[in-house]
Amino acid sequence: MRPKSLGWLELKIAILYDRLRWEEKAILDALKSRGVEVEMVDAKVKVAVQGKLRGIGDIVLNRCLSHFRGLYWSAVLEAEGIRVINSFWTSLIGGDKLFTSLELAKAGIPIPRFVVAFTVEGALQALNEIGLPAVVKPVVGSWGRLLALLRDHEHARAIFEHREHLEPILHNIFYLQEYIEKPSRDIRSLIIGDEVVASIYRYAPQGEWRTNIALGGKAEVCELSEEQCEMVLKAAKAIKGEIVGVDCLESSRGLLVNEINTTVEFKGAFSATGVDIAGKIADYLIKEAKK
């Protein structure tokens, strides 16, 4: 047992990463300011040796940008009995748009209509179910990359045939979603535990339909209603998410949950709201590590 300090057990928390972004540095600083020992684990360099990972930390925060790298690391760590946030199951489901949509639908959460096909011809037939315009998305991916807005069948066929020849094989899974006419913005809510700590509008840059801040979008404060807060919390719980971003679209049917991000970036939300998100993440990790 570790020696006690200030009335509680000394803690060691690991941050698993493959790119050191602003967010990882902010979380590191927040943990250090709270007197916590932090192990920074570069998932690209560290070798996962079975039976030799117990000292990595009391808890591990998975911040890998690569979905599969983080997913496999989580599996290895959990097999060693180490608590990972977010868990392997949450990363598996939340990192895949189809899996996420299925879990949200099962939980009765309002989402855009979607279909899935596995060949070009199947995807073209699927458009008859979903209608045009529609959006085709990679089942795994972020920052709005490889999304395409389909306005007619000729354009759709060209996009589908291009994707058919891409690697990896995941690009041959055609996940199609109805296009939601939205006011050039979406809503991102940051969830930590059972709390919506911040919500922002993300506005698309001029000439762009995607709202990702990584593509030049801007952020403004969004005040969710109590009912909307309950819905985004329910969405996070549907994938057992502990630290996640829930992205919603405004529609004529009300708020729809679009995607969930399990290694959510929050620089834009911090800049817009002033909420100490990194500090709240640090406090949550400390609380969970003490259990």
C-alpha positions in Angstrom: 0.0 0.0 0.0 1.2 3.5 -0.8 1.9 5.9 2.0 -0.9 8.3 2.9 -0.6 12.0 2.1 -3.0 14.8 3.2 -5.4 12.2 4.5 -5.8 10.2 1.3 -3.8 7.6 -0.6 -1.2 9.0 -3.0 -2.4 8.5 -6.5 -0.8 7.8 -9.8 -2.9 8.5 -12.9 -1.7 7.6 -16.4 -2.6 9.5 -19.6 -2.5 7.3 -22.7 -1.9 9.3 -25.8 -0.6 9.1 -29.4 -0.5 12.8 -30.1 0.1 15.4 -27.4 -2.6 18.0 -28.1 -3.6 21.1 -26.1 -6.2 19.0 -24.2 -3.7 16.4 -23.0 -1.4 19.1 -21.8 -4.2 20.9 -20.0 -5.3 17.7 -18.2 -1.7 17.0 -17.3 -1.3 20.5 -15.8 -4.6 20.1 -13.9 -3.6 16.8 -12.3 -0.1 18.1 -11.4 -1.6 21.2 -9.8 -3.7 18.8 -7.6 -0.6 17.0 -6.4 -1.2 13.9 -8.5 1.7 11.8 -9.9 1.1 11.5 -13.7 2.5 8.9 -16.0 2.4 10.0 -19.7 2.2 6.9 -21.8 3.0 7.3 -25.5 0.8 4.5 -27.1 3.0 4.5 -30.2 6.2 3.8 -28.2 5.2 1.9 -25.1 5.3 -1.9 -25.4 2.3 -3.7 -23.9 3.9 -6.6 -22.0 1.4 -8.9 -20.3 1.9 -9.0 -16.6 4.1 -5.9 -16.5 1.6 -3.1 -16.7 0.2 -3.0 -13.2 2.5 -0.1 -12.2 1.2 2.2 -15.0 -1.2 3.9 -12.7 -4.3 3.6 -10.4 -6.4 4.6 -13.4 -5.7 5.3 -17.1 -7.2 8.0 -19.1 -7.4 6.9 -22.8 -6.7 10.0 -25.0 -5.6 8.2 -28.1 -6.5 9.9 -31.3 -6.3 6.6 -33.2 -9.5 4.6 -32.6 -7.9 1.2 -33.0 -4.7 2.0 -31.1 -6.7 3.2 -28.1 -9.1 0.4 -28.4 -6.5 -2.4 -28.3 -4.6 -0.6 -25.6 -7.8 -0.5 -23.5 -8.3 -4.2 -24.0 -4.8 -5.0 -22.9 -5.0 -2.8 -19.8 -8.4 -4.0 -18.7 -7.2 -7.6 -19.1 -4.5 -6.7 -16.5 -7.3 -5.5 -14.1 -6.5 -1.8 -14.7 -9.4 0.7 -14.8 -9.5 2.7 -18.1 -11.6 5.8 -18.8 -13.3 5.5 -21.2 -13.6 1.7 -21.1 -12.9 -0.7 -23.9 -16.6 -1.2 -24.4 -17.3 2.5 -24.5 -14.5 3.1 -26.9 -15.6 0.2 -29.1 -19.2 1.5 -29.4 -18.6 5.2 -29.3 -15.7 5.0 -31.8 -18.0 3.5 -34.4 -20.9 5.5 -35.8 -23.0 2.5 -36.7 -22.6 0.9 -33.3 -23.3 4.2 -31.6 -26.5 4.7 -33.7 -27.7 1.2 -32.8 -27.2 1.7 -29.1 -28.9 5.1 -29.1 -31.8 3.7 -31.1 -32.2 0.9 -28.6 -32.2 3.4 -25.7 -35.0 5.4 -27.4 -32.9 8.5 -28.0 -33.9 10.6 -31.0 -31.3 10.3 -33.8 -31.2 11.0 -37.6 -32.5 8.1 -39.7 -29.7 5.9 -41.0 -29.1 2.9 -43.2 -26.1 0.7 -43.8 -25.0 -1.2 -46.9 -21.9 -3.2 -47.9 -21.6 -2.8 -51.7 -21.9 0.1 -54.1 -25.1 -1.3 -55.5 -26.5 -1.8 -52.0 -25.6 1.7 -51.1 -27.4 3.1 -54.1 -30.5 1.1 -53.2 -30.1 2.3 -49.6 -30.5 5.9 -50.9 -34.1 5.0 -51.9 -34.7 4.2 -48.2 -33.0 7.3 -46.7 -33.8 9.8 -49.6 -31.7 12.6 -51.0 -29.9 14.6 -49.9 -28.0 12.2 -47.6 -24.6 12.0 -45.9 -22.2 9.1 -46.2 -19.8 8.8 -43.3 -16.9 6.4 -42.5 -18.0 4.3 -39.5 -14.7 5.2 -37.8 -13.2 8.7 -38.2 -13.2 12.2 -36.8 -12.8 15.9 -37.7 -15.3 15.5 -40.5 -12.9 13.6 -42.7 -14.3 11.5 -45.6 -17.8 12.8 -45.0 -19.7 13.5 -48.2 -23.0 15.3 -48.9 -24.8 13.4 -51.6 -27.3 15.4 -53.6 -28.0 13.1 -56.6 -27.5 9.5 -57.6 -24.7 10.2 -60.1 -22.7 12.0 -57.5 -23.4 9.3 -55.0 -22.2 6.5 -57.3 -18.9 8.3 -57.9 -18.4 8.7 -54.2 -19.3 5.1 -53.5 -17.1 3.7 -56.2 -14.2 5.8 -54.9 -14.7 4.5 -51.4 -14.9 0.9 -52.6 -11.2 1.1 -53.5 -10.0 2.7 -50.3 -8.2 0.9 -47.6 -8.9 -0.2 -44.9 -11.9 -2.5 -45.5 -14.0 -0.3 -43.2 -14.5 2.1 -46.1 -16.6 -0.7 -47.8 -19.2 -0.3 -45.0 -21.5 2.4 -46.4 -23.1 4.2 -43.4 -25.7 6.6 -44.8 -27.6 9.2 -42.7 -30.4 11.5 -43.6 -29.2 15.1 -44.1 -30.7 17.4 -41.5 -31.3 20.9 -42.5 -29.7 22.8 -39.7 -28.9 26.5 -39.0 -25.3 26.1 -40.0 -24.4 24.8 -36.6 -24.6 21.8 -34.3 -24.4 21.5 -30.5 -21.6 19.8 -28.6 -22.1 18.9 -25.0 -19.2 17.9 -22.7 -20.2 15.1 -20.3 -18.1 14.2 -17.2 -19.7 11.5 -15.1 -23.3 12.5 -14.5 -22.8 16.2 -15.3 -23.1 18.3 -18.5 -20.2 20.6 -17.8 -20.4 22.7 -20.9 -22.3 23.0 -24.2 -21.4 25.0 -27.3 -22.8 25.8 -30.7 -20.3 24.9 -33.4 -20.8 27.1 -36.4 -19.6 26.0 -39.9 -17.1 28.2 -41.6 -18.2 30.1 -44.7 -18.7 27.8 -47.7 -18.7 24.6 -45.5 -21.6 22.4 -44.3 -19.5 20.6 -41.7 -19.3 22.3 -38.3 -16.0 20.7 -37.0 -13.8 23.3 -35.3 -10.8 21.4 -36.7 -12.1 22.6 -40.1 -12.3 26.2 -39.1 -15.7 26.3 -37.3 -16.3 28.7 -34.4 -17.8 28.1 -31.0 -20.3 30.0 -28.9 -22.0 29.2 -25.6 -25.1 27.2 -25.8 -27.6 27.0 -22.9 -29.4 23.6 -23.0 -32.8 23.2 -21.4 -33.3 20.8 -18.5 -35.0 18.3 -20.9 -32.1 18.6 -23.4 -29.5 18.1 -20.7 -31.3 14.9 -19.7 -31.3 13.7 -23.2 -27.5 14.2 -23.8 -26.8 12.5 -20.4 -29.0 9.6 -21.5 -27.1 9.4 -24.7 -23.8 9.2 -22.8 -25.1 6.5 -20.5 -26.3 4.5 -23.5 -22.6 3.8 -24.3 -21.5 3.9 -20.7 -19.5 7.0 -21.4 -17.7 8.7 -18.5 -15.9 11.6 -20.3 -17.5 12.1 -23.7 -18.7 14.7 -26.1 -22.3 14.4 -27.4 -23.0 16.1 -30.7 -26.6 17.1 -31.5 -28.4 18.5 -34.4 -31.4 20.9 -34.3 -34.2 19.7 -36.5 -37.9 20.1 -37.1 -38.3 17.0 -34.9 -36.4 18.6 -32.1 -32.9 17.9 -30.9 -31.3 14.8 -32.5 -28.2 13.1 -31.1 -25.8 12.8 -34.1 -22.5 11.3 -32.7 -20.6 10.7 -29.5 -16.9 11.3 -29.2 -15.0 9.2 -26.6 -11.7 11.2 -26.8 -13.4 14.6 -27.1 -11.4 17.7 -27.8 -12.5 20.7 -25.7 -10.2 23.6 -26.5 -13.0 25.3 -28.3 -15.5 24.7 -25.5 -13.1 26.1 -23.0 -12.4 29.2 -25.0 -16.1 29.8 -25.5 -17.4 29.1 -22.0 -14.4 29.6 -19.7 -15.3 26.4 -17.9 -12.3 24.6 -16.5 -13.0 21.4 -18.3 -9.5 20.0 -17.8 -9.8 20.6 -14.1 -13.2 18.9 -13.9 -11.7 15.9 -15.8 -8.8 15.8 -13.3 -11.2 15.9 -10.3 -13.3 13.1 -11.8 -10.2 10.9 -12.4 -9.1 11.5 -8.8 -12.5 10.6 -7.4 -12.7 7.4 -9.5 -9.1 6.4 -8.7 -9.8 6.7 -5.0 -12.6 4.1 -5.2 
